[in-house]
Amino acid sequence: MISISSIRFRIAFFGRRSAGTQLATAVIAAFYLAGCGAAADGEYPSRPITYIVPWNPGGGTDVTARALATALSEVLGQSVNVVNRTGGGGVVGHLALAQAAPDGYTIGAMTVEITMMHWTGLTPLTVSDYSPLAMLINNPAAVTVRADAPWSTLEELLAAVRAEPGRFRASGTSRGGIWDLARIGMLQAVGLPETALPWVPSQGAAPALQQLISGGVDVVTASPIEVDALRQAGQVRTLAVMADERMPAFPDIPTLKELGIDWSIGGWAAVAAPAGIPGEIRERLASAIQEASSSPAYLDPMTQAGFHLEFMDADAVAAFLAEQDRQNGELLRSAGLVP
């Protein structure tokens, strides 16, 4: 872009030339100055917005982002384009969002991993590198076993783990992932060490469930949404969900708290902008996201997919993130996963 000082220099320089040249230069200067003024005074947003997702297309975070982007486009009057920036266990996409210009034209999905990755040394990124805008979903962990397992209740499973620590094994994701922390926290809540129910790392819930069906592991702690197809097919049984209240999509599954175990945890997805975004733009985005998240364009596909919707506004989610960072850091440290 041509600066005002540059334009003044050109006017002064060309002023020594013909009147016609000077007039032409003045017209060019006026054009650029008008353009600068329009850019500075233009109403936000005046162009499309990029929505970065740090995970693969088709996953829960991606589905949530695309549903919100559709609704948000209608509210803002500009297209909101989802871009998947994957790799590094979520680091690539989170880094791309943190490094984007804080001008309101790049937002992104910030997931639970941002409260975990820096503790394990995977990245220096923390929640302070972002300006939270809203929380969208929080899918609680659950305790799932094979349909033919000898335990009909969570109490029976935990009694077996207590009686024979180390015999039974659990899975659901990589070591130190959110479903691993769900296992650790549950065991701590009932006074058991994490070694009582050893973890078998997997590439995600789907391969962990295959191991469960084949007998390679005994427990999977992924969300009810991820195990629902097998549950409907009668191949697995979900004993409890790690939520504060029963999930509307799974009203027959009790919570740990109902069973006297004070523990809840989930895999959540929030929306954030890079740190340093101007306050008025942050407020505009936060307000637009809240409006979009209550529209049928967002609610219908999310409800049909069975997601556990848990909206928080910008201020509430900021406090939530701080607590999540503390809690997950303590869990990782207790498991010996913090360098």
Number of C-alpha atoms within 10 A of each C-alpha: 5 10 11 13 9 11 18 14 11 15 19 13 12 17 16 10 10 10 11 10 14 18 14 14 20 18 12 14 20 13 12 17 16 12 12 16 11 11 11 9 9 10 9 15 17 12 12 15 20 18 24 26 30 27 24 16 16 10 10 20 22 21 18 24 26 21 20 26 24 17 23 26 18 15 17 19 12 15 18 24 18 22 19 18 19 18 13 12 15 22 22 17 23 30 17 18 28 23 15 15 16 20 17 20 20 22 29 28 28 27 23 20 21 21 21 28 23 18 22 16 12 13 17 13 19 19 19 13 19 24 22 28 28 27 28 25 22 21 25 26 28 31 27 26 27 23 17 12 13 11 17 14 15 20 14 13 20 19 12 15 18 18 11 12 18 15 14 17 19 25 30 32 23 18 18 23 21 23 28 28 25 26 27 24 26 23 21 15 16 14 10 17 19 20 14 19 24 19 24 18 17 17 12 16 20 15 15 25 28 13 20 23 19 11 11 16 22 21 29 30 30 30 25 26 19 20 21 17 12 16 18 10 9 12 16 23 22 25 21 24 31 29 22 15 14 19 21 13 15 14 10 12 18 21 26 25 17 14 12 10 15 16 19 20 24 22 20 22 24 26 26 29 29 24 19 13 17 12 10 11 16 21 14 15 26 20 16 18 25 19 13 23 22 14 15 13 17 20 19 12 16 20 14 9 14 17 24 22 19 14 17 17 17 24 12 14 20 20 11 13 20 14 13 18 20 13 16 24 21 18 20 22 13 15 17 11 15 17 8
